Amino acid sequence: MSFNIALTGIAAAQKDLDVTANNIANVNTTGFKESRAEFADVYASSVFSSGKTKNGDGVQTTMVAQQFHQGSLKFTQNSLDLAIEGEGYFAMSNSLQSQDFTYSRAGAFKLNKDNFIVNAKGDYLQGFPVDPSTGDTTSLSLSTTSPIQIPDASGSPRATSQIYTSFNLDATAQPPTIAFDPTQSASYNSRTAITVYDSLGESHTLQLFFRKTADNEWSTYATMDDKPFNHNAQQIDPTATPPVPYTPVSVFRFDASGIPSQTADDPSASPLTFSNNTGTTFNPLSLAGPQDAVDPTIGMSNLLENGATFPNDIVVNWRDEANTAQKLPTQYSSGRFEVKALEQDGATVGRLAGIDIGTDGKVVASYTNGDSTFLGQVALVRFPNSQGLQAIGNTEWKKSLSSGEPLAGEPNTGTLGGISSSALEQSNVNLTNELVDLISAQRNFQANSRALEVNSTLQQNILQIR
């Protein structure tokens, strides 16, 4: 009997050595979770045996249990490196349409030839669908996840239809003494420029010139690609015979406090005056984009020479897009002209400039044309019993009857944890502890070997009795 008991002890010590050696071998494996060999004694008895004199039948390995506590984070320079700070797992699939998911804590991701986010094995990282503009998640079901792809181009160009600009005009400025001419800096007080885009995505420079005409009154002139036009979006040709005078696109009036005049428009005043009775900003300036069917000279498209058009009217809003109170037009004595806001909604075709992944798992692509698009949200999964997961290698697991069904959710909710971009979760193996365990398992092995040797010696002595 003692021979068999010693053999079980040797087998248990060998299992302990194997588990410890595996932990040590994976001390630098990203996302690896250490294992612990768990043992129980063997005790066989019957109703007729005496429990008082029973000594036991050895030891057995009951389980090699993985320990899923958090590993430390190692920060990198790759935005696709992801680490989970919590109990969640990444969901992975081995093909684009597969619903046979594996689960991993290893977040060393990269792009494959089709710009999908994959791991070193080529498995696809799964993400929840989101609204491309707002990033709102549209579904949290694991069955609706799909591989996250990073397109390298932002799609078709977008013609400008909205411009947002605001400013402070210097109240101490003096009216110019010569007639307005965009080529003569002495004919205006200030100017600003913004890039706009036509239907083909080609950029054009829209310039606004501000000319003080009287106390608290300013005229605004405009050119696109150095071609002046009026408030009807008609090109002005001052070289024509007779010359066509430059005319403003708008006239601004301020009150004594330096804010847009609160006096309602005088019906007899110039139609170019965009004052209102709210005292905040000026009414938008709407410039015809397409060529007018009745008067073909009207339309910003007439200023283009590349075969493109402006398919929509261009609306110039004298404020920022959020209508922020601090960024509304003013006329203060600041000693200089100040641009408070200058934005537009057009874009050319852009190339991928960068990827940003937030702690909530939202994947945002930035492009060279200034666009930003939400591409998806990294899906995280947890299990009722993580120790019941089936290890399949490559730092991946699959669900089992013991683990329970996967529960998917957004990062930063519940116990799933948040996502750290440009970071990797290191192995949670404590090398010092493992070396101590290695020594302990070795001595245990030696002790059981000694017990086996003693048992063999006793049997040999018995056989030598005559």
LINMO-V454764 format. One record per helix or strand of 2 or more residues. SS is the DSSP state (A for helix, B for strand). FROM is the first residue (numbers start at 0). LEN is the number of residues. Records with the same first field share a line. If there is no record, write none. Layout:
SS->FROM-LEN + FROM-LEN
This chain:
A->1-24 + 141-3 + 184-3 + 299-4 + 324-3 + 385-3 + 430-33
B->34-7 + 58-8 + 72-3 + 80-5 + 88-5 + 101-3 + 109-2 + 115-3 + 123-5 + 145-2 + 161-7 + 189-8 + 202-12 + 216-8 + 226-3 + 233-2 + 249-5 + 258-2 + 284-3 + 313-4 + 337-7 + 350-7 + 361-6 + 371-7 + 379-3 + 389-4 + 395-3 + 406-3 + 417-4 + 422-3
